[in-house]
Amino acid sequence: MRPLADPAAMAATARGLREDLVPAFTAVRTPVLLIRGAQSKLVSAAALEKTQSLRPDMPTLVVPNTDHYVPEEDPDTVASAVIDFAGKH
C-alpha cells in the first residue's frame, strides 16, 4: 500500500493548518457558503463556531451523518445547497 497524496503536499497542508487564518478569512469579500460534516474530525464544532463568530454573514450548513468529505458522502445535499446559494448570489 502507498499513500495517494504526495507526502510533501500533505506536510505543507499540515503546516498551513497551524497558521493564523483569521486575517485572511476576515478579508474574504466573495460570497461563501460554509459546509461542515456533523461528524468531521478535521473541522471541529468549536472551529465552526469561531468561524461563524468571525463571519456571521456567511451562511452555514452542517450536514448530519457525514464526516469531512461531505460532497462524497451526501452529494445531493451539497449540490442542492450550492445551487440554492448560487441562485441568491
Secondary structure as GFF3:
##gff-version 3
##sequence-region A 1 89
A	DSSP	alpha_helix	7	17	.	.	.	ID=ss1
A	DSSP	alpha_helix	22	27	.	.	.	ID=ss2
A	DSSP	beta_strand	34	37	.	.	.	ID=ss3
A	DSSP	alpha_helix	45	54	.	.	.	ID=ss4
A	DSSP	beta_strand	60	63	.	.	.	ID=ss5
A	DSSP	alpha_helix	70	73	.	.	.	ID=ss6
A	DSSP	alpha_helix	75	88	.	.	.	ID=ss7
###
